[in-house]
Each structure stands twice: as structure tokens, then as C-alpha cells.
Amino acid sequence: VQLQASGGGLVQPGGSLRLSCHASGIVFRLNTVAWSRQAPGKQRELVAAITSGGNTTYTDSVKERFTISRDNVRRTVYLQMNSLKPEDTAVYYCQVPPNFWGQGTQVTVSS
């Protein structure tokens, strides 16, 4: 299984980024895919997840700002992040629970 995350970068507070995660080696359409993040000195936390049926869940701190979506044809999950805050700064990881993780992409929110 390979999960290739991309789209991170440096953005000013209030800005937007879209992360992408392309998956291979699994029957993508049958799997839940999630985004987690880990900030320096903090534990990794689940940010958002989307089931095979398209149901979504978000951690409270990103509700109304982040949107997770999937394209089963492209085998890709997206995380649209709007109204970014400095506290969103972290390495973001794509995950197919429970065992498969991507390499992470850095998101830095700073002026």
C-alpha cells in the first residue's frame, strides 16, 4: 500500500490550502481514508475521515473550515483547508486505518 500526500506549504493566517492523498495497492473505493496531523511537541490527532460511503467526520477544531472529499476514479482523497490558523501548523498524514500511513506533508500557517 502506498499513500502519496501532497499540497502542503506555507500560507498566511486566513489562507487556504488543499492537500491530496493518492492511494495505490488497495481497493480504494472500499476503504475509509483519514487525515491526521502532528504538531511539534504534540500527539498526533485525527483531523478528518471519510468512509467508503462518503460519510465524513471532523475534529471539533476544524469543523466549518476543513472539508474532506474523495474521488474514487482518481483514487485520491482531498482535504480542503480554509481560514487557516497558526495552530493548524503541523505535519499532515494521510491514513487508511488502522495500519497504513503516508509520508506526511508540512503545513505552516504564519505571517
C-alpha positions in Angstrom: 0.0 0.0 0.0 1.3 3.4 -0.9 -0.2 6.7 0.2 1.3 9.8 -1.5 0.4 13.0 0.2 1.0 16.4 -1.4 -0.2 20.0 -1.3 1.4 21.3 1.9 3.2 24.6 2.2 3.5 28.0 3.8 0.3 30.1 4.0 -0.7 33.2 5.8 -3.4 33.1 8.5 -6.8 33.1 6.9 -5.5 31.5 3.8 -6.3 28.2 2.2 -4.5 25.0 1.1 -5.7 21.8 -0.5 -4.0 18.5 0.4 -4.2 15.5 -1.8 -3.6 11.8 -1.0 -3.2 9.3 -3.8 -3.6 5.7 -2.8 -2.3 2.6 -4.5 -2.2 -1.1 -3.6 -5.7 -1.2 -2.0 -9.2 -1.4 -3.2 -9.5 2.3 -2.7 -13.3 2.7 -3.0 -13.9 0.2 -0.2 -11.8 1.9 2.4 -12.1 4.7 4.9 -9.4 7.3 4.4 -8.4 9.8 7.1 -6.1 12.8 7.6 -4.2 13.2 10.8 -1.7 15.8 11.9 1.1 16.2 14.4 2.3 19.5 15.6 5.8 19.9 17.3 5.6 18.6 20.8 2.1 17.3 20.5 0.5 13.9 19.9 -0.8 13.0 16.5 -4.6 13.8 16.2 -7.2 12.7 13.8 -8.4 15.7 11.7 -11.0 14.3 9.3 -12.1 11.0 7.9 -14.3 9.9 5.0 -15.9 6.4 4.7 -16.4 4.4 1.6 -19.9 5.6 1.5 -18.9 9.2 1.7 -19.8 9.9 5.4 -17.4 12.4 7.0 -16.2 13.2 10.4 -14.1 16.1 11.7 -12.3 17.0 14.9 -14.1 20.0 16.5 -11.3 22.5 15.9 -11.6 22.2 12.1 -15.3 22.0 11.7 -16.7 24.6 9.3 -13.2 25.3 8.0 -11.9 22.0 6.6 -13.6 19.7 4.1 -12.6 16.1 3.3 -13.7 14.6 0.0 -12.8 11.7 -2.3 -12.6 10.8 -5.9 -12.7 7.0 -6.3 -11.8 7.2 -10.0 -8.6 9.1 -9.3 -8.0 7.1 -6.1 -7.5 10.3 -4.3 -8.7 11.9 -1.1 -8.6 15.7 -0.6 -8.5 17.9 2.4 -9.6 21.5 1.6 -8.4 23.7 4.4 -9.8 27.3 4.6 -9.5 30.0 7.2 -6.2 28.5 8.3 -4.8 29.5 11.7 -1.3 29.3 13.2 -2.5 26.4 15.4 -3.1 24.4 12.2 0.6 24.2 11.7 1.6 20.5 11.6 2.7 17.7 9.5 -0.4 16.2 7.9 -0.6 12.5 7.3 -2.9 10.5 5.1 -4.1 7.3 6.6 -6.0 4.2 5.7 -6.9 2.9 9.2 -5.7 1.2 11.0 -2.3 0.3 9.6 -1.4 2.3 6.5 0.2 5.8 6.6 1.6 8.2 4.1 4.8 10.1 4.4 3.3 13.4 5.6 3.2 16.9 4.2 4.2 20.0 6.1 1.6 22.8 6.6 2.8 26.0 8.1 0.5 28.9 8.9 2.4 32.0 9.6 2.6 35.7 8.7 
